[in-house]
Amino acid sequence: MKDAHNKAAENHETAAKSHRSAAEAHGKNDHSKGKEHANQAQQHSQNAHDQSKAAVAKSNQQQK
């Protein structure tokens, strides 16, 4: 169970880093790089969301 939560947290952290990189690139007017980072952030965010849902489901299973 802890493993599932850790994987979700790692993806949340990776998504945040990608979001920051996208913002930095856009701030430097490097919009193609910013878009690339934004797309990566979106994918990491989706993975984090999916893993969070799985972790919660696993936690609920173990509580029964």
Contacts in CASP RR format, 6 or more apart in sequence:
PFRMAT RR
TARGET T0000
AUTHOR 0000-0000-0000
METHOD contacts of the structure
MODEL  1
MKDAHNKAAENHETAAKSHRSAAEAHGKNDHSKGKEHANQAQQHSQNAHD
QSKAAVAKSNQQQK
1 55 0 8 1.000
1 58 0 8 1.000
1 59 0 8 1.000
1 62 0 8 1.000
4 51 0 8 1.000
4 54 0 8 1.000
4 55 0 8 1.000
4 58 0 8 1.000
4 59 0 8 1.000
5 55 0 8 1.000
5 59 0 8 1.000
7 51 0 8 1.000
7 55 0 8 1.000
8 48 0 8 1.000
8 51 0 8 1.000
8 52 0 8 1.000
8 54 0 8 1.000
8 55 0 8 1.000
9 48 0 8 1.000
11 44 0 8 1.000
11 45 0 8 1.000
11 47 0 8 1.000
11 48 0 8 1.000
11 51 0 8 1.000
12 44 0 8 1.000
12 45 0 8 1.000
12 48 0 8 1.000
12 52 0 8 1.000
14 44 0 8 1.000
14 48 0 8 1.000
15 41 0 8 1.000
15 44 0 8 1.000
15 45 0 8 1.000
15 47 0 8 1.000
15 48 0 8 1.000
16 41 0 8 1.000
18 37 0 8 1.000
18 38 0 8 1.000
18 40 0 8 1.000
18 41 0 8 1.000
18 44 0 8 1.000
19 37 0 8 1.000
19 38 0 8 1.000
19 41 0 8 1.000
21 34 0 8 1.000
21 37 0 8 1.000
21 41 0 8 1.000
22 34 0 8 1.000
22 35 0 8 1.000
22 36 0 8 1.000
22 37 0 8 1.000
22 38 0 8 1.000
22 40 0 8 1.000
22 41 0 8 1.000
25 31 0 8 1.000
25 33 0 8 1.000
25 34 0 8 1.000
25 36 0 8 1.000
25 37 0 8 1.000
26 34 0 8 1.000
END
